[in-house]
Amino acid sequence: MTNLVLAEMTASVSELKKNPMATVAAGEGAAVAILNRNEPAFYCIPARLYEAMMERLDDIELNTIADARATEPIVKVRLDDL
């Protein structure tokens, strides 16, 4: 069975157990696919990349909400009225 590996760098679970920080560093800031019996089990990513991914997902969600509300009527308010 073939598997899609979405990373340029791979490491085994055994390598990860031996030296987790070296495994993360091997990805040079990108994701490292962790293989179990030559199949991807999970991806190990640096905190900075994870934070960037979460920010991007949040932006996508907010854009979806904004797009859904784009057809709603505009209600003008004055700050003094609030």
N, C-alpha and C positions, 0 to 999 in steps of 0.2 A: 504494500500500500504506500502510495506517495503522499507526502505532506508538504504543504506550503510553509516555507520558513521565511518570515518577514524580518529578517535581520541579516546583515553581512557577516556577522561574527557568531559563532556557535561555541558552546561549551557543554560538557557533560555535567550531570548532577554531582558526580564524584569530584570533578574539578571545582565546582562551586563550593562544595563542602570543605575541600582542602584550603582554599584561599578565596573567600567571597569578594574581598576588595580588589584582588588582582583580576578576578573575572569581570567585575564592573569596569575596571580600568582598561581591560583589553578591548572594550567596545569604543574607547576614545570618545565618550560622550553620546554614543548611540546605543541602541538596544542590543542585548546579547540574547540569542535564543538558547534556552537551557534544554538540552536533550535528555530524554530518558529512553534508553534502548533505541537510540537513533530516531526518536520521534520527538517533536517539540512538545515540552511539558508546560513551559511558561517562558515569559520574557523578563529579563533582568534589565532594568533601566535606571540610570542615575536620577537622583532627586530633581535636578534642574529640568531634565527632559520630561519627567512625570508632571511637574508643576506647569510646564509650558503646554502639555497636552490637556491638562485640566482647564487651563485658561481658555484654550481654543474651543474645547467642548462647551464651556460656559458661554463663550461668544456665539457659537452656533445656536445654542438654545435661546439666547436673548434675541438673536436675529429672527428666529422662527416666531417668537412671540410678537416682535415688532411687525413682521410681515403679516401675521394674522390680524393685527390691529390696524393695519394701514388703510383698510376700507371703512373703518368706523368713522362716524362724523367727528369733526374737530370741535372741541368745546373751548371757547376762549375764556380765560379767567384773568383777573388782575391780581397781583400780589397783595394789594391793599384789601381785597375782598376775602382773602384767606385769613 
